[in-house]
Amino acid sequence: MSQLPIRYLSQFIKNDLLKKMVFLGGPRQVGKTTLAQSLINNYRDGHLAYMNWDSNEDRKSIKERNWPRSQKLIVFDELHKLKGWRNLIKGFYDTLKNTHSFLVTGSARLDHFRKGGDSLLGRYHYYRLHPYSLPELGNTPQNVKDLFTFGGFPEALSEKDPRELRRWHRTRTARLVRTDLRDLENVSDLDKVELLAEELPRRVGSPLSVKSLAEDLEVDPKTARRWIDILDSLYYCFQIPPFGSPKIRAVKKEQKLYLWDWSQIEDEGIRFENMMACQLLKFCHYHEDVNGFKMELRYIRDTDKREVDFVVLKNKIPLFAVECKLKDQTPSPHLYYFQQRTKVPMFYQVILEGKEKQINDGMMVTSFESFCRLEKMI
């Protein structure tokens, strides 16, 4: 098992903990607990400054405020499972903010909570931890190959074993549906939700038809939509909307769906597109959570089905667009078409590996490795 680098958010979280609480969200098994524990001075197993609500002993310590007074940072893991946890952590912060810092880790509930208003407003910063990406590991051809094959989740990436990857997929999906979803929502038919989770890898990269999914699952479309939104809130999948204007007769409502773990996808072309989607979403979330910009990840598609896979916007202004191909170095004609009809300043055709080729001032064919350097990916 290989040793993976320190996570990209560590120093930013350290700095913010000097001023406010920090909430750290992200998918199951992405490394939130490991990152949090690494911030505790002289961390060791059983350290009293780290408390997990799933532990009976820690649960009692949290309620009684029984933690080491000499330890500046206190970490609460899975605290969102406690009813009224917001008021509890608010009380801790308001009375102890001059002597202690608080880091709260979790997945769906923290992100769901972040989207609503409440009395904690102004008391915390929120970060979303993503799987490992190429710049985090180091821009090398071998790291590109490993990421493409095993995904960016720490356990699977460090093992680099196809058999263990398949076993990890099965365990992760089952735990997400049977444990995390049950904690978040009241869903009676977990078997069909698990079937939905297993079906979604085959729907990646194309405009998502909820009606078609509902027919396959033999449920009402509203039920299927709700289940997809729940899986989205659990960081299993994410959706991106279209971008465009009447000038290009852009589609308006059709969303595309991608997975946080692209290694589940069998088709190599779609897997690469999903890997790029995750890289771009990480870029957007980084600049939102760290720098405070309003970022958006969208795709371009018109009513004649011309399409470019992704476009990234900052404060509603497009920065660049990306089309993904495994090997094809001939630019897609759709890049030229939308270059002439939109205000996107730069179009890339990114291939998994290959040589860089400048097409014109606003268009380039480049490898994934080079693209990550050119646009300073995270």
Residue, then its C-alpha position, 0 to 999 in steps of 0.5 A: m500500500s503506497q503512502l499518499p500525500i497530505r491533503y490539499l485543504s489542510q493548511f487552509i483549514k488550519n488557518d481558518l480554525l484560528k478565527k472560526m469553526v470549520f465544517l468539513g464535508g465530502p463523500r464517504q471514505v474520501g479521507k475527512t477523518t484522516l485529515a481531521q486527525s492529522l490536525i490534532n497535535n500529537y495525534r494517536d489512537g484514542h486521543l481525547a481531542y477526537m470524538n466520534w458520535d458513533s462511539n458510546e464512550d465519545r458520545k458521553s464525553i461530548k455531552e459532558r464536555n469532557w475533553p483535554r483543556s490543554q488541547k486547542l483543537i477539538v474534532f467532532d466526527e458524525l456529530h450530525k447524527l445527534k438531533g439538535w447538534r447545531n444548537l449544541i455546537k453553537g453553545f460550545y463555540d459561543t462559550l469556548k471560542n477564546t480557548h478552543s477551536f472546533l472542527v466538525t466532519g460529516s457528509a450529507r447532513l453537513d452539506h444539506f445544512r449548509k444550504g439553509g439559514d440558521s443561527l450558526l451563520g457567520r460562525y463557521h467556514y465550510y469545505r468540501l473534500h474531494p478525492y485525490s486529483l492529479p496535481e495533488l499526487g503529482n503531474t506524472p504519466q503514472n499518476v494519470k494511469d493510476l487515477f484513471t484506473f483506480g479513482g481518487f479515493p484513498e483506500a482504492l488508490s493506495e491499494k492499486d489492486p483491481r480485485e480489491l477495487r471491485r470489492w471496495h465498490r460493492t462495500r461502499t455502495a451498500r454502506l452508503v445506501r444501507t447506513d448513510l441514506r437511512d440516517l438522512e431520509n426515510v426511504s422504505d425501498l432501499d433495494k430499489v435505491e441500491l439498484l438505482a445506484e448500480e444503474l447510474p454508472r451507465r447513465v453518466g455523460s448523457p442528458l439524464s432521463v428521469k422518466s427512463l430511469a423510473e420506468d426501469l425501476e418501476v417507480d413514479p418519476k417523482t420518486a426516482r427524482r427524489w432518490i437521485d437527489i438523495l444520492d446527490s446529497l450523499y456525494y455519490c453523484f452530482q449533476i451539472p446544468p446546461f449553459g448557453s443563450p438564445k444565440i446558440r439555441a441552447v437546451k435549458k433543462e436537461q442535466k448531465l450526471y456524473l459520479w464522485d468515483w469514476s472508477q466504477i465506469e466500464d467504458e473508458g471514454i465515459r470514465f475519462e469524461n467523468m474523471m475530468a468532471c470531477q477535476l473541474l468540480k474540485f477546481c470550482h469548489y476549491h475557489e468557492d470554499v477557499n477564495g469565495f468566488k461564485m463558480e459554476l460547472r456546466y456543459i454546452r448543448d444546443t437543440d441540434k445536439r451539438e455539444v461541448d462537455f464542460v464550461v467553467l464559469k467564475n462570477k457568471i463569466p465563462l473562463f474556459a470550455v473542455e471537450c474530452k477525447l481518449k486519443d483523438q487529436t483532431p478538434s471536434p467541429h463543435l468546438y469551432y461552432f461554439q467558439q464563433r457563437t459564445k464568449v467563452p475565451m478558451f476551448y480545450q480538447v483534452i485527451l488522456e495522453g498525447k502531445e500539445k497542439q495549438i489550433n488557434d488563439g482560443m483553442m488547443v488540443t492538450s493532454f490531461e496532464s498538461f491541461c492540469r498545469l495550464e489551468k492550475m487545477i487543484 
